[in-house]
Amino acid sequence: MILLSILIPVYNQEELIKKAIDSIPQRNDIEIIIVDDASTDKTVQSVESIKRDDLTLVKLDKRRSIGYCRNICLEAAKGKFIFWLDSDDYVDTEKFQKFIDFLYKNQWCDLVHIDLLDNRGVHFNGMDSCGTPTKIERLETLNKFHLRFEDITVGEDLILWNELKKKRIIATHYKETFYHYNYPREGSTTWLAQRKIIEEDWRKYV
């Protein structure tokens, strides 16, 4: 049984994607699904150089939105729960193993909030944050309510979580931090969004 599908949309992260993948423990109850958004650097080659039986790479031949890529991830997922790992982030491998044990004991949940620690040492409470990395969802719950991401590149996660909050779901909070967040660096989606140039960058490809 696949307990957890780790979903990673990626675009031009040849330097960091390998670190993200290598931080994930190799277990027979985990799968990794990577959707490459038509990267123009060596991201695909970096992923293909990693020999893991639990890894699936989907390559898009045309640049799309992050929302579109997230939905491709969801359609490919087979796990009971889904976990979003941003392509420039990573997890603490040993602490992540403990989180898997927690999931087995809390399979009744529809949603699990997790905390983040960024590379400046700032801690984010998953109960207060709205980004995709702060939440692990039961795939069956998203399918039950026909929830998918909007075909946009900024704010797609906010829309989905607002819709999910309207449903009658059961949630819990895992408080031991294992997720390491790469504070927005030049060229990242968040960095571009903060400078209001993400839309013009994306529209070059559509």
C-alpha positions in Angstrom: 0.0 0.0 0.0 1.2 3.5 -0.8 0.6 5.6 2.2 2.0 8.9 1.0 2.4 10.4 -2.5 5.1 13.1 -2.5 4.2 15.6 -5.2 6.8 18.0 -6.7 6.0 20.4 -9.5 9.2 21.8 -10.9 10.5 24.4 -13.3 14.2 25.2 -13.8 15.6 23.9 -10.5 18.5 21.9 -11.7 20.6 22.9 -8.7 18.1 22.2 -5.9 15.8 19.4 -7.1 18.2 16.6 -6.3 18.6 17.8 -2.7 14.8 17.7 -2.4 14.5 14.2 -3.8 17.5 12.9 -1.8 16.0 14.1 1.5 13.0 11.7 1.0 13.6 8.3 2.6 13.3 5.2 0.3 10.4 3.1 1.6 7.9 0.9 -0.1 5.0 2.9 1.2 6.1 6.2 -0.4 6.0 7.3 -4.0 7.5 10.5 -5.6 5.8 12.1 -8.5 7.6 15.0 -10.3 5.9 17.1 -13.0 8.5 19.1 -14.9 6.9 22.2 -16.4 9.0 22.3 -19.6 12.2 23.3 -17.9 14.8 25.0 -20.1 17.8 24.1 -17.9 19.1 20.7 -16.8 16.3 19.9 -14.3 15.1 16.9 -16.2 18.6 15.5 -16.5 19.1 16.0 -12.8 16.0 14.0 -12.0 16.7 11.3 -14.5 20.2 10.8 -13.0 18.6 9.7 -9.7 17.9 5.9 -9.7 14.9 5.2 -7.5 12.1 2.8 -8.1 9.7 5.0 -6.2 10.1 8.0 -8.5 7.9 8.9 -11.5 8.8 11.9 -13.8 6.2 13.5 -16.0 7.6 15.8 -18.6 5.4 18.6 -20.1 6.3 19.7 -23.6 4.8 23.2 -23.1 5.1 25.6 -20.2 1.9 25.7 -18.1 0.8 27.1 -14.7 1.7 25.7 -11.3 -2.0 25.0 -10.7 -2.0 22.9 -13.9 1.1 21.0 -12.8 -0.3 20.3 -9.4 -3.4 18.8 -11.0 -1.3 16.5 -13.1 0.4 15.4 -9.9 -2.9 14.7 -8.3 -4.2 12.6 -11.2 -1.0 10.4 -11.0 -1.0 10.0 -7.2 -1.9 6.6 -5.7 -1.2 7.3 -2.1 -3.7 7.5 0.7 -2.3 11.0 1.6 -0.6 13.5 -0.6 2.3 15.7 0.5 3.5 18.7 -1.5 7.3 19.3 -1.5 8.4 22.5 -3.3 11.2 21.7 -5.7 13.7 24.1 -3.9 12.8 22.8 -0.4 13.7 19.6 1.5 12.8 17.5 4.5 14.8 16.3 7.5 15.0 12.6 6.6 15.0 11.2 10.1 12.2 13.4 11.4 10.2 12.6 8.2 10.4 8.9 9.1 8.7 9.8 12.4 6.0 11.7 10.6 5.2 8.6 8.5 4.6 6.7 11.8 2.3 9.5 12.9 0.3 9.2 9.6 -0.2 5.5 10.2 -1.7 6.3 13.6 -3.9 9.1 12.3 -5.3 7.7 9.1 -8.7 9.0 10.1 -7.7 12.6 9.3 -8.6 14.4 6.1 -5.9 17.1 6.7 -2.7 17.3 8.6 -1.1 20.7 9.3 2.7 20.8 9.6 5.1 23.5 10.6 7.9 24.9 8.5 11.4 26.2 9.2 13.0 28.5 6.6 16.7 29.1 5.9 16.7 32.3 8.0 15.7 30.2 11.1 12.1 31.6 11.0 9.4 29.1 12.2 6.0 29.0 10.5 3.0 27.5 12.3 1.1 25.3 9.8 -2.2 26.1 11.4 -1.8 29.8 10.4 -0.2 29.3 7.0 -2.1 28.7 3.8 0.6 27.4 1.4 0.6 23.9 0.1 3.7 22.7 1.9 2.0 23.3 5.3 -0.8 20.7 4.6 -1.0 17.0 4.0 -4.4 15.9 2.6 -6.2 12.7 2.2 -6.5 12.2 -1.6 -9.9 10.5 -1.2 -11.2 13.8 0.5 -10.1 16.0 -2.4 -11.6 13.6 -4.9 -14.9 13.3 -2.9 -15.4 17.1 -3.1 -14.0 17.3 -6.7 -11.3 19.8 -5.5 -8.6 20.7 -7.9 -6.3 23.7 -8.4 -7.2 26.7 -10.6 -5.1 26.9 -13.8 -3.1 29.8 -12.5 0.5 30.4 -11.1 -0.1 32.6 -8.1 -2.8 31.9 -5.4 -3.9 28.6 -6.7 -3.3 27.0 -3.3 -5.3 29.8 -1.5 -8.4 29.1 -3.6 -8.3 25.3 -3.0 -7.7 25.7 0.8 -10.6 28.2 1.1 -12.9 25.7 -0.6 -11.6 22.8 1.5 -12.3 24.8 4.7 -15.9 25.0 3.8 -16.3 21.2 3.9 -16.8 19.1 7.0 -13.4 17.6 7.4 -11.3 16.3 10.3 -7.8 17.9 10.7 -4.9 17.6 13.1 -1.6 19.3 13.7 1.8 17.7 13.6 4.1 19.9 15.6 7.6 18.4 15.2 9.2 20.4 12.3 10.7 18.4 9.5 10.1 20.7 6.5 12.8 23.1 5.5 11.6 26.0 3.4 13.9 27.9 1.1 13.1 31.6 1.7 12.2 33.2 -1.7 15.3 33.7 -3.7 15.7 35.6 -7.0 13.9 33.8 -9.8 11.6 31.7 -7.6 7.8 31.8 -8.1 7.3 33.6 -4.8 10.1 36.1 -5.6 8.5 36.8 -9.0 5.1 37.1 -7.5 6.2 39.6 -4.9 7.6 41.8 -7.7 4.4 41.4 -9.8 6.3 40.0 -12.8 5.2 36.3 -12.6 2.2 36.8 -14.9 4.2 38.4 -17.7 6.9 35.7 -17.3 4.3 32.9 -17.5 2.4 34.5 -20.4 5.5 34.2 -22.6 4.8 30.5 -22.7 1.0 30.3 -23.2 
